[in-house]
Amino acid sequence: MGTVTAMNTARLPQVRTPNEPDGARLSLHELVAAGRRQAPWLAWTAALVVTLTVGLTLWQHPLYEARTTLRIEDDRTASHPGDLLAALRAPATIETESEVLRSRSVAEDVVDSLALNVQVRDPRAARRGDVFRTLRATAEVVPGTYVVRRDADRFDVRAPDGREAHGTYGTPLALAGVIVDVKRPAPTSATSVALSVVAAGAAAAALRDALKVSRPQANGAIVSVTYQNTDPVLASDVANAVTRSYIARRNGFQRQQAHAAIEFLQTQVQTIGGELQQAERALEQFRRAKFVIEPQTQANEQVRRLAELRARREELAAQRSQLRALLARTRLPAESAGTWADFLGAPSLISSPATSGLVQQLSSLEAERARLLTWRTTADPDVAGTERTIRVLRARLAELVASQLAGLDDGARSVDTALARFDATLAQVPQVELEYARLRRQVDLDTQLFTLLQTRLKESQISEAMEIANIQVVDPAIVPTAPVGPRRLFNLLFGVAGGLLLGALVALVRESADTRVRSRDDLARLTELPLLAAIPRIAASHGRRRQHESAKLMAGRLVTRHAPRSPAAEAYRALRTSLAFSSARRKAPLKTVVVTSPEPQDGKTTTAVNLAISLAEQGQRVVLLGADQRRPVLHEVLQTARAPGLSDLLDGTAQVEAALHPIPLPVHATGALDFIAAGRPVPNPAELLGSAGARELLRVLAQRYDVVILDTPPLNAVTDAAVLGTLVDGLIVVARMGATHGEELRQAVEELDRIGARVVGMVLTDVHHSEDRYGYRYGHYDYRETEDSDDSAASSAAQ
């Protein structure tokens, strides 16, 4: 194929073999190239996110924040350290009160008091205080959109159901559950205002979501209530209304508990007072009947001791029996337990503050449960919570009664032991003294119990009249003057950062999903074939590259003919040199060569023509065959007739001499180039190209010419190239950087290997120096003046 010069040898590209380490695949150059490819997507994604962020920020209205602070002291320190009620109240901490502040009941109160279920929807920037003197909503309000129109003398209101009403300024107007007192419009204000009315429950839920209750200091007794709104006046009103509703509900609950305790204690005072009167009358009657003045002075010390022990024994037995009955009642269902007042009638329990408190709590909670059950079901969360508290208090009461009963059992055993020592003496104790001691102790016990109940009654009456002392408003909310949002600069910075991150993610996804060949390494990894040449990118006419190679555009790509000193022409000469070395390694000349590609638009036709011209430049006789019977274009590029051509030669309708067309070459070329067009269209191109006539034609042309080059259709589209690949000496596969898909290339090479085609190597076209990590380029030399003269000579030769 000619002599290879040292200059051409130096131009051979250095190809990385598949055995080289994979780490070379990921280089800074490749990352930069990938960034350049995906730069438009990254830029557009970032610009879109930033635009949306700016638009959203500008669309948002200023947001104002109002805050009120409460001091909530834990009242457990007021209780006795050993009081069981203190343990029961342990969950009632500041955290619990914070949840009460955000409760549904408080939110519903605020919604009702401030008509938060009625919002100004249009215009969005309007504040309710600028439009309405009064704005309220009743329970019968109709959800939907209300329209208020104002003119100079009056205003009109239209409800969602179509009803309308007219009003005058300064007089409230009620329509469909909405009560409004409209202000006269200012010259610059809107005359039409749209109100959006939602259900009170939905407004309460929205308020709970927007309300922020926090504890600024972990160890402090301060609770902060914060609310944000576009209306600063409404923001402060909501924050203050929440604290007012919370304190009012706490006061009401305290008064309810105190009132229930007062009713209970008044009943017990009357009951115990009657029992005390009966005990005093029984003692007086006994003294008159038995003529007892003072038994203690009538008996010696021993007799008095024995009498007291016997009375104590009887008293303990009665109390034990009573406690056993009460303990059994604590295990009965709530509806069968009877009144809890009986527990305070037990002498052993009335002196215990814990028992009294537990009974008061149970009575109050059962009254609350009965009240809730009048309009709620047992599945209601409030009812269920009350029942759980009742069960806990009953368990505590049972533990207290059991503890008292155990103490009485110990006392009874102690008395029995003492009585056993004085059995003989007890037989001599007069019955009168024993009976007198028993009656006397009953009077004393009833007196003590009556006094204690009266004391508790007074305490409950005082508690009912008092306000909550452990909750104080430290700082009420004031109307904020400066907005807290939107934070435009922060949003812009966040949008830029988010846009860049999202753009990088989009670019990464696109780059990961892109299977197109991007480098020489990709070719070596996918095909394990040598790279014969890397053809630089050839600029299209008018400085733009087009996706579809028309005949006119392809003619401009014949750089070996029109620009023989260009980098692309030098690359095709390197391809010529690589083929020469390939022939030397095979020890057999490459007389017949098929040029094909996996997909259309990979540059196979351009490569075939430029290779043929470069071989002719070296003094060889070359014939170029247009073997693409599907979409023939070479006859238009080389400005010859399509017929007679290859198809005519194969079917025997034409002779070789009639089909040959000499192609003009640059003046420096020493060889010759002939061209055989595709010929007339045929219905079976693959069968025609695989026939014995095709084999014979190739043999004849190989004898007549130094090199026979066949331009064929893409491999993955039709089988024409594969059929011819079995008839020729070698086959060149062309791939285009950034266009040929890796999977298509791999399948094409595997198909050629299966049919036994002799693939010489790969040609990578459209290589751009910014994406070629080997830096393979011919643009370091200035051939401008030479190219101009060569182009002029080529034009003269073409003419």
C-alpha positions in Angstrom: 0.0 0.0 0.0 2.9 2.3 -0.3 5.8 3.5 1.8 5.1 4.8 5.3 7.1 7.9 6.2 8.4 8.7 9.7 6.1 11.7 9.8 3.0 9.5 9.4 4.4 7.1 12.0 4.6 9.9 14.5 1.0 10.8 13.9 -0.4 7.4 14.9 -2.7 7.8 18.0 -1.7 6.1 21.2 -4.7 3.9 22.1 -5.3 2.7 25.6 -5.6 -1.1 25.6 -8.3 -2.8 27.7 -5.6 -4.2 30.1 -4.8 -0.7 31.3 -6.1 0.2 34.8 -9.7 1.4 34.9 -8.7 4.4 37.0 -7.6 6.2 33.8 -11.2 6.3 32.7 -12.2 8.8 35.3 -10.0 11.9 34.8 -10.4 15.5 35.5 -10.5 16.1 31.7 -13.4 13.8 31.3 -15.3 15.3 34.2 -14.8 18.8 32.7 -16.0 17.4 29.3 -19.1 15.9 30.9 -19.7 19.3 32.6 -19.5 21.1 29.3 -21.9 18.6 27.7 -24.5 19.0 30.5 -23.9 22.7 31.1 -27.1 23.8 29.3 -29.2 21.5 31.4 -27.5 22.6 34.6 -27.9 26.2 33.7 -31.5 25.9 32.6 -32.5 23.9 35.7 -30.7 26.3 38.0 -32.3 29.3 36.2 -35.8 27.6 36.5 -35.4 27.0 40.2 -34.1 30.5 40.8 -37.0 32.0 38.7 -39.5 30.0 40.7 -37.9 31.0 44.0 -37.9 34.7 43.0 -41.5 34.5 41.8 -42.6 32.7 45.0 -40.8 35.2 47.2 -42.3 38.1 45.4 -45.7 36.5 45.5 -45.6 36.1 49.3 -46.8 39.0 51.4 -44.9 40.2 54.5 -45.4 37.9 57.4 -45.7 39.3 60.9 -45.1 37.5 64.2 -46.8 38.3 67.5 -45.7 36.7 70.8 -47.0 36.5 74.3 -45.3 34.9 77.3 -46.9 33.2 80.3 -45.4 32.3 83.7 -46.7 28.9 84.7 -45.5 27.7 88.2 -45.7 24.1 89.2 -48.1 24.0 92.2 -47.0 20.6 93.4 -44.8 22.4 96.1 -48.0 23.5 97.8 -49.0 20.0 98.5 -47.9 17.9 101.4 -44.7 16.0 100.5 -46.3 12.7 101.4 -49.6 13.5 99.7 -50.5 10.9 97.1 -52.3 13.6 95.1 -48.9 15.2 94.4 -47.8 12.0 92.6 -51.1 12.0 90.7 -50.5 15.5 89.6 -47.0 14.8 88.5 -47.8 14.9 84.7 -49.4 18.4 85.1 -46.1 20.1 84.3 -45.3 23.0 82.0 -45.2 20.6 79.0 -48.7 19.5 79.8 -49.9 23.1 80.0 -48.2 23.8 76.7 -50.3 21.1 75.1 -53.4 22.6 76.7 -52.6 25.9 75.1 -52.6 24.1 71.7 -55.7 22.1 72.5 -58.7 22.0 70.2 -61.0 23.6 72.8 -58.8 26.7 73.1 -58.5 26.9 69.3 -62.2 26.7 68.9 -62.7 29.5 71.4 -60.3 31.7 69.6 -61.9 31.0 66.2 -65.3 31.9 67.6 -64.1 35.1 69.3 -62.1 36.4 66.3 -64.0 34.8 63.4 -60.9 33.2 62.1 -63.0 31.0 59.8 -63.6 34.2 57.8 -60.6 35.3 55.8 -60.1 38.1 53.3 -59.2 36.2 50.1 -59.2 39.0 47.5 -57.4 41.4 47.4 -54.7 39.3 49.1 -52.9 42.4 50.5 -56.0 43.7 52.2 -56.2 43.6 56.0 -59.5 43.0 57.7 -59.1 46.0 59.9 -58.8 48.2 56.9 -62.1 47.0 55.5 -64.3 46.0 58.4 -65.1 47.5 61.8 -66.8 44.3 62.8 -66.4 40.8 61.3 -68.1 37.9 63.1 -69.5 34.5 62.1 -72.3 32.6 63.9 -72.6 28.8 64.2 -75.1 28.9 61.3 -72.6 30.4 58.8 -72.7 29.0 55.3 -69.2 28.0 54.1 -68.1 29.5 50.8 -67.2 32.8 49.2 -68.9 36.0 50.3 -68.5 39.1 48.1 -68.7 42.6 49.6 -69.0 45.6 47.2 -68.6 49.1 48.4 -69.6 52.4 46.9 -69.8 55.9 48.1 -73.2 55.5 50.0 -73.7 51.9 50.8 -72.3 48.4 50.5 -73.7 45.1 49.2 -73.0 41.5 50.5 -73.7 38.4 48.4 -73.7 35.0 50.1 -72.5 31.7 48.4 -76.2 30.6 48.1 -76.9 33.7 46.0 -78.7 35.7 48.6 -77.9 39.4 48.7 -78.3 42.1 51.3 -77.7 45.9 51.3 -76.3 47.9 54.2 -75.2 51.4 55.2 -71.9 52.3 56.7 -71.8 52.3 60.4 -74.6 49.7 60.8 -73.8 46.0 61.2 -75.3 43.7 58.5 -76.1 40.0 59.0 -76.4 37.6 56.1 -76.1 33.8 56.1 -74.4 33.7 59.4 -71.8 36.4 58.7 -72.1 39.8 60.5 -70.1 42.7 59.0 -69.8 46.3 59.7 -68.0 47.7 56.6 -65.8 50.8 56.5 -66.2 53.4 53.8 -63.7 52.8 51.0 -60.7 55.0 50.7 -59.9 56.5 47.2 -57.0 54.0 46.7 -58.7 50.9 48.2 -60.5 48.1 46.5 -64.3 48.4 46.2 -64.9 44.7 45.9 -63.7 42.3 48.7 -64.0 38.5 48.6 -64.3 36.7 51.9 -63.6 33.0 52.2 -65.6 31.2 54.9 -64.6 27.6 56.1 -65.9 25.4 58.8 -65.0 26.3 62.3 -63.4 22.9 62.8 -61.1 23.4 59.8 -60.2 26.9 61.0 -59.4 25.5 64.5 -57.2 22.8 63.0 -55.3 25.4 60.9 -54.8 27.6 64.0 -53.4 24.7 65.9 -50.9 24.0 63.1 -49.9 27.6 62.9 -49.7 28.2 66.6 -46.2 27.7 68.2 -46.0 27.0 71.9 -42.4 26.7 73.2 -40.4 26.9 76.4 -37.5 29.4 75.9 -35.5 28.1 78.8 -35.5 24.4 79.7 -35.4 25.0 83.4 -37.6 28.2 83.3 -41.3 28.4 84.1 -41.9 30.6 81.1 -44.0 29.5 78.1 -44.0 31.5 74.8 -47.0 31.5 72.5 -46.2 32.7 68.9 -48.5 33.2 65.9 -47.7 34.5 62.5 -50.0 36.2 60.0 -49.9 38.7 57.1 -52.1 41.0 59.2 -50.1 42.3 62.2 -53.2 43.3 64.2 -54.8 39.9 63.7 -51.5 38.2 64.7 -51.4 40.0 68.0 -55.2 39.5 68.6 -54.8 35.7 68.1 -51.8 35.4 70.5 -53.7 37.3 73.2 -56.9 35.5 72.6 -55.2 32.1 73.0 -53.8 33.1 76.5 -57.2 34.6 77.5 -59.1 31.4 76.5 -56.5 29.2 78.2 -56.7 31.1 81.5 -60.5 31.3 81.4 -60.7 27.6 80.9 -58.2 26.9 83.7 -60.2 29.2 86.0 -63.5 27.5 85.0 -62.0 24.1 85.6 -60.7 25.1 89.0 -64.1 26.6 90.0 -65.9 23.4 88.8 -63.6 21.2 90.9 -64.0 23.5 93.9 -67.8 23.6 93.5 -68.1 19.8 93.3 -65.9 19.6 96.4 -68.2 22.1 98.2 -71.3 20.2 97.4 -69.7 17.0 98.6 -68.4 18.4 101.8 -71.7 20.1 102.7 -73.4 16.8 102.5 -70.8 15.2 104.6 -70.9 18.0 107.2 -74.7 17.4 107.6 -74.3 13.7 107.8 -71.4 13.7 110.4 -73.2 16.5 112.3 -76.2 14.3 112.7 -74.1 11.3 113.8 -72.4 13.5 116.4 -75.7 14.6 117.8 -76.9 11.0 118.1 -73.6 10.0 119.8 -73.9 12.9 122.3 -77.6 12.0 123.1 -76.7 8.3 123.5 -73.9 9.3 126.0 -76.2 11.6 127.9 -79.0 9.0 128.1 -76.5 6.4 129.4 -75.2 8.7 132.1 -78.7 9.5 133.3 -79.8 5.9 133.2 -76.7 4.5 135.0 -76.1 7.5 137.2 -72.5 7.8 135.9 -70.8 11.0 136.8 -67.1 10.3 136.0 -66.1 6.6 135.7 -62.5 7.5 135.7 -62.7 8.8 139.2 -64.7 5.8 140.3 -62.3 3.1 139.3 -58.7 2.7 139.7 -56.1 3.0 137.0 -56.1 -0.6 136.1 -59.8 -0.9 135.6 -59.8 2.2 133.4 -57.0 0.7 131.3 -58.8 -2.5 130.8 -62.0 -0.6 129.9 -60.1 1.4 127.3 -58.6 -1.7 125.8 -61.9 -3.4 125.4 -63.4 -0.2 123.9 -60.4 0.0 121.6 -60.9 -3.6 120.6 -64.5 -3.1 119.7 -63.7 0.1 117.9 -60.9 -1.6 115.8 -63.2 -4.5 114.9 -65.9 -2.1 113.7 -63.4 -0.1 111.7 -61.9 -3.2 110.2 -65.2 -4.5 109.1 -66.1 -1.1 107.6 -62.7 -0.9 105.7 -63.2 -4.4 104.3 -66.6 -3.4 102.9 -65.1 -0.2 101.4 -62.2 -2.1 99.9 -64.6 -4.5 98.3 -66.5 -1.6 96.8 -63.3 -0.2 95.2 -63.1 -3.3 93.1 -66.7 -3.1 91.8 -67.6 -1.4 88.5 -67.9 2.4 88.7 -71.7 2.2 88.4 -72.0 -0.2 91.3 -69.5 1.4 93.7 -72.1 3.8 95.1 -71.3 7.2 96.5 -67.7 7.9 97.5 -68.9 9.9 100.5 -69.0 6.7 102.6 -65.2 6.6 102.5 -65.1 9.8 104.6 -67.4 8.3 107.1 -64.8 5.8 108.1 -62.9 7.2 111.2 -59.6 5.7 110.0 -59.9 7.4 106.7 -61.3 10.9 107.5 -58.1 12.0 109.2 -56.0 11.2 106.1 -55.6 14.3 103.7 -54.8 11.8 100.9 -58.1 10.0 101.3 -60.1 13.2 101.4 -58.4 14.5 98.3 -58.9 11.3 96.4 -62.6 11.2 97.2 -63.0 14.8 96.1 -61.1 14.1 92.9 -63.3 11.0 92.2 -66.5 12.8 92.9 -65.5 15.7 90.6 -64.3 13.5 87.8 -67.5 11.3 87.9 -69.6 14.5 87.8 -67.5 15.7 84.8 -67.9 12.3 83.1 -71.7 12.4 83.6 -71.7 15.8 82.1 -69.7 14.8 79.1 -71.9 11.7 78.5 -74.9 13.9 78.1 -73.7 15.0 74.7 -70.7 12.7 73.9 -70.2 9.0 73.5 -67.9 6.8 75.5 -65.5 6.7 72.5 -64.9 10.5 72.8 -61.2 11.2 73.8 -62.3 13.5 76.7 -64.6 10.8 78.1 -62.0 8.1 77.7 -59.4 10.3 79.4 -61.7 11.0 82.3 -62.4 7.3 82.7 -58.7 6.5 82.7 -58.1 9.1 85.5 -61.0 7.6 87.5 -59.5 4.1 87.3 -56.1 5.4 88.4 -57.7 7.3 91.4 -59.8 4.2 92.4 -56.6 2.1 92.3 -54.9 4.7 94.6 -57.9 4.7 96.9 -57.9 0.9 97.1 -54.2 1.0 98.0 -54.8 3.6 100.7 -57.7 1.6 102.2 -55.7 -1.6 102.1 -52.8 0.2 103.9 -55.2 1.5 106.6 -56.8 -2.0 107.0 -53.3 -3.5 107.5 -52.6 -0.9 110.2 -55.9 -1.7 111.9 -55.1 -5.4 111.8 -51.8 -4.8 113.5 -53.5 -2.6 116.1 -56.1 -5.3 116.7 -53.5 -8.0 117.3 -51.7 -5.7 119.7 -54.9 -5.0 121.7 -55.7 -8.8 121.7 -52.3 -9.4 123.2 -52.8 -6.8 125.9 -56.3 -8.1 126.6 -55.0 -11.7 127.0 -52.8 -10.5 129.9 -55.8 -9.0 131.7 -58.5 -11.6 131.1 -58.9 -12.2 134.8 -59.1 -8.5 135.5 -61.5 -7.8 132.7 -64.0 -10.2 134.3 -64.2 -7.8 137.2 -64.6 -4.6 135.2 -68.1 -3.2 135.6 -70.0 -3.3 132.3 -71.1 0.3 133.0 -67.6 1.7 132.7 -67.0 -0.2 129.4 -70.1 1.1 127.8 -69.4 4.6 129.0 -65.9 4.5 127.5 -67.3 3.3 124.2 -69.9 6.0 124.0 -67.3 8.7 125.0 -64.9 7.7 122.3 -67.6 7.7 119.6 -68.5 11.3 120.6 -64.8 12.3 120.4 -64.4 10.7 117.1 -67.4 12.3 115.5 -66.4 15.7 117.0 -63.0 15.4 115.4 -64.4 14.4 112.0 -67.0 17.2 112.0 -64.3 19.8 112.7 -62.1 18.4 109.9 -65.0 18.5 107.4 -65.9 22.1 108.3 -62.2 23.1 107.7 -62.1 21.5 104.3 -65.4 23.1 103.4 -64.1 26.6 104.1 -60.9 25.8 102.1 -63.0 24.8 99.1 -65.2 27.8 99.3 -62.1 30.0 99.3 -60.6 28.1 96.3 -63.8 28.6 94.4 -63.7 32.3 94.8 -60.0 32.6 93.9 -58.4 33.0 90.5 -55.5 30.8 89.4 -52.5 32.1 91.2 -49.8 30.1 89.5 -50.5 31.4 85.9 -49.6 34.9 85.0 -49.3 36.8 81.7 -45.8 38.2 81.7 -45.9 40.0 78.3 -49.0 40.3 76.3 -48.7 40.4 72.5 -48.3 43.8 70.9 -48.9 44.6 67.2 -45.6 43.9 65.4 -44.2 46.6 63.2 -41.5 44.7 61.3 -42.2 41.6 59.3 -40.3 38.4 59.9 -40.7 37.0 56.4 -40.3 36.3 53.7 -36.5 36.3 53.9 -35.9 37.4 50.4 -32.1 37.2 50.4 -32.1 33.9 52.2 -34.7 32.5 49.7 -32.6 33.8 46.8 -29.4 32.2 48.1 -31.3 29.0 48.9 -32.9 29.0 45.4 -29.5 29.5 43.8 -27.9 26.7 45.9 -30.9 24.4 45.3 -31.0 25.2 41.6 -27.3 24.3 41.3 -27.7 21.1 43.3 -30.8 20.1 41.3 -29.1 21.0 38.0 -26.1 18.9 39.0 -28.4 16.1 39.8 -30.2 16.4 36.5 -26.8 16.6 34.7 -25.6 13.5 36.6 -28.7 11.5 35.8 -28.5 12.5 32.1 -24.8 11.7 32.0 -25.3 8.4 33.7 -28.1 7.5 31.3 -26.1 8.6 28.2 -24.6 5.5 26.7 -23.0 7.2 23.7 -19.3 6.9 23.0 -17.5 9.8 24.5 -13.8 8.8 24.3 -11.2 6.4 22.9 -11.4 4.5 26.2 -15.1 3.8 25.5 -14.2 2.3 22.1 -11.5 0.1 23.6 -13.8 -1.0 26.5 -16.7 -1.8 24.2 -15.0 -3.4 21.2 -11.5 -4.4 22.3 -10.4 -3.4 18.8 -7.5 -1.0 17.9 -8.2 2.6 17.2 -6.9 3.3 13.7 -7.6 7.1 13.7 -9.4 9.8 15.6 -10.9 12.3 13.1 -11.2 15.9 14.5 -14.5 17.7 14.3 -15.1 19.2 10.8 -16.9 22.5 11.0 -20.1 22.7 9.0 -20.9 25.4 6.5 -21.8 28.8 8.0 -20.0 27.8 11.2 -22.7 25.4 12.3 -22.9 21.7 12.6 -26.0 19.9 11.4 -27.4 16.6 12.5 -28.2 15.2 9.0 -25.5 15.0 6.4 -27.0 16.1 3.1 -25.0 15.6 -0.1 -24.0 19.3 -0.2 -22.9 19.2 3.4 -21.0 15.9 2.9 -19.2 17.5 -0.1 -17.9 20.2 2.2 -16.5 17.4 4.5 -14.1 16.1 1.9 -11.2 17.7 3.6 -8.5 15.7 1.9 -9.8 17.2 -1.4 -10.7 20.8 -0.4 -8.4 21.4 2.6 -5.5 18.9 2.3 -3.5 20.7 5.1 -6.3 20.8 7.6 -6.1 18.8 10.9 -8.9 16.5 9.7 -7.0 15.7 6.4 -4.0 14.8 8.5 -6.1 12.5 10.6 -7.3 10.7 7.5 -3.7 10.3 6.4 -3.0 8.8 9.8 -5.8 6.4 9.1 -4.1 5.5 5.8 -0.8 4.9 7.7 -2.6 2.7 10.3 -4.0 0.6 7.5 -0.5 0.2 6.1 0.8 -1.1 9.5 -2.2 -3.4 9.8 -1.4 -4.9 6.4 2.2 -5.4 7.5 1.1 -7.1 10.7 -1.2 -9.4 8.8 1.5 -10.2 6.2 -1.2 -9.8 3.6 -2.2 -6.6 1.8 -5.7 -5.1 2.4 -6.9 -5.0 -1.1 -10.7 -4.8 -0.4 -12.0 -2.8 2.6 -15.5 -2.3 3.8 -16.3 1.0 5.6 -19.4 0.8 7.8 -20.8 2.0 11.1 -23.3 0.8 13.7 -25.8 3.6 13.2 -26.6 6.3 10.6 -24.9 9.7 10.7 -21.7 8.2 12.2 -19.5 9.5 9.3 -18.8 6.3 7.5 -19.4 7.7 4.0 -17.2 10.8 4.8 -14.5 8.4 6.1 -14.7 6.2 3.0 -14.3 9.0 0.5 -11.6 10.8 2.4 -9.7 7.5 2.9 -9.9 6.8 -0.8 -8.6 10.3 -1.7 -5.7 10.0 0.9 -4.7 6.6 -0.6 -4.8 8.1 -4.1 -2.6 11.0 -2.9 0.0 8.5 -2.1 0.2 7.2 -5.6 -2.2 4.2 -5.4 -4.9 3.3 -7.8 -8.2 3.3 -5.8 -11.7 2.5 -6.7 -14.6 3.6 -4.4 -17.9 1.6 -4.6 -21.2 3.0 -3.4 -22.5 -0.2 -1.8 -25.3 1.6 0.1 -28.3 0.5 -2.0 -30.7 1.8 0.6 -29.9 5.5 0.7 -27.2 6.2 -1.9 -25.7 9.6 -1.7 -22.1 9.3 -3.0 -23.1 9.9 -6.6 -24.5 13.3 -5.6 -21.4 14.1 -3.5 -19.0 13.2 -6.3 -21.4 14.7 -8.9 -21.8 11.6 -11.1 -24.8 9.6 -12.4 -26.3 6.9 -10.2 -26.6 4.4 -13.1 -25.0 2.4 -14.4 -23.5 1.3 -11.1 -22.9 -1.5 -8.7 -26.4 -3.1 -9.0 -26.1 -3.0 -12.8 -22.8 -4.7 -12.7 -24.0 -7.4 -10.4 -27.2 -8.2 -12.4 -25.2 -8.2 -15.6 -26.9 -5.3 -17.3 -23.7 -3.2 -17.5 -19.9 -3.6 -17.9 -17.2 -2.3 -15.5 -15.9 0.3 -18.0 -19.4 1.8 -18.3 -19.8 2.1 -14.5 -16.4 3.6 -13.7 -16.3 7.4 -13.1 -12.9 9.1 -12.6 -12.8 11.5 -9.7 -10.7 14.7 -9.8 -7.9 14.8 -7.2 -5.7 17.6 -5.7 -2.8 18.6 -7.9 -0.3 17.0 -5.5 -1.9 13.6 -5.8 0.1 11.0 -7.8 -2.5 8.2 -7.9 -5.9 7.7 -9.4 -9.4 7.4 -7.9 -12.4 5.8 -9.7 -15.9 5.7 -8.4 -18.7 3.1 -9.1 -22.1 4.5 -8.0 -24.9 2.4 -6.4 -26.7 1.8 -9.6 -30.4 1.3 -10.2 -32.6 0.5 -7.2 -33.1 -3.2 -6.6 -35.6 -4.9 -4.3 -33.1 -7.3 -2.7 -29.8 -5.5 -2.0 -28.5 -8.0 0.6 -29.0 -11.0 -1.7 -27.4 -9.1 -4.6 -24.3 -8.1 -2.5 -23.9 -11.7 -1.3 -24.1 -13.3 -4.7 -21.3 -15.0 -6.6 -21.3 -12.0 -9.0 -20.3 -9.7 -6.1 -17.4 -12.0 -5.2 -16.3 -12.1 -8.8 -16.6 -8.3 -9.2 -14.4 -7.8 -6.1 -11.8 -10.2 -7.5 -11.7 -8.4 -10.8 -11.4 -5.0 -9.1 -8.7 -6.2 -6.7 -6.6 -7.3 -9.7 -7.1 -4.0 -11.5 -6.7 -1.6 -8.5 -4.4 -1.3 -5.5 -7.3 -0.8 -3.0 -11.1 -1.3 -3.3 -13.2 0.6 -0.7 -16.8 -0.1 -0.2 -19.2 2.3 1.4 -22.0 0.3 3.0 -25.2 0.9 5.1 -25.2 0.9 8.9 -24.7 -2.6 10.5 -27.6 -2.4 12.9 -30.0 -1.3 10.3 -29.5 -3.8 7.5 -27.2 -6.8 6.9 -25.5 -5.5 3.7 -22.3 -4.6 5.5 -22.2 -7.9 7.3 -22.7 -9.8 4.0 -19.9 -7.9 2.3 -17.7 -8.3 5.4 -17.3 -12.0 4.7 -16.1 -11.3 1.1 -13.4 -8.6 1.7 -10.0 -8.6 3.2 -10.9 -6.2 6.1 -13.6 -4.1 7.6 -13.4 -0.7 9.2 -16.1 0.3 11.8 -16.7 4.0 12.2 -18.1 5.5 15.4 -19.0 9.1 16.1 -18.0 10.7 19.4 -21.1 11.8 21.2 -23.5 10.2 18.7 -22.9 6.4 18.5 -24.5 4.5 21.3 -22.3 2.1 23.1 -24.8 -0.8 23.1 -25.3 -0.4 19.4 -21.6 -0.5 18.8 -21.0 -3.5 21.0 -23.8 -5.4 19.2 -22.4 -4.5 15.8 -18.9 -5.8 16.7 -20.3 -9.0 18.2 -22.3 -9.6 15.1 -19.3 -9.2 12.9 -17.3 -11.5 15.2 -20.1 -14.2 14.9 -20.1 -14.2 11.1 -16.3 -14.3 11.0 -15.7 -10.9 9.4 -12.1 -9.6 9.6 -12.4 -6.3 11.4 -9.3 -4.2 11.0 -10.1 -1.6 13.6 -12.1 1.4 14.7 -12.3 5.0 13.4 -13.6 7.7 15.8 -15.0 10.7 14.1 -16.1 14.1 15.2 -13.5 14.2 18.0 -13.4 17.6 19.8 -10.2 18.5 21.6 -12.1 19.7 24.6 -13.5 16.1 25.1 -10.4 14.2 24.1 -8.4 13.5 27.2 -5.3 12.5 25.1 -5.2 16.0 23.7 -5.0 14.6 20.1 -5.2 17.5 17.8 -3.5 18.8 14.7 -4.4 22.4 15.2 -1.0 23.6 16.5 0.2 24.3 13.0 -0.8 27.2 10.8 -1.6 26.0 7.3 -3.9 28.8 6.4 -1.8 30.1 3.5 -1.1 26.7 2.1 -4.7 25.6 2.5 -5.9 28.6 0.5 -3.6 27.8 -2.4 -4.5 24.1 -2.2 -8.2 25.0 -2.2 -7.7 27.1 -5.3 -5.8 24.3 -7.1 -8.5 21.8 -6.1 -11.2 24.1 -7.5 -9.4 24.5 -10.7 -9.0 20.7 -11.0 -12.7 20.2 -10.2 -13.6 22.5 -13.0 
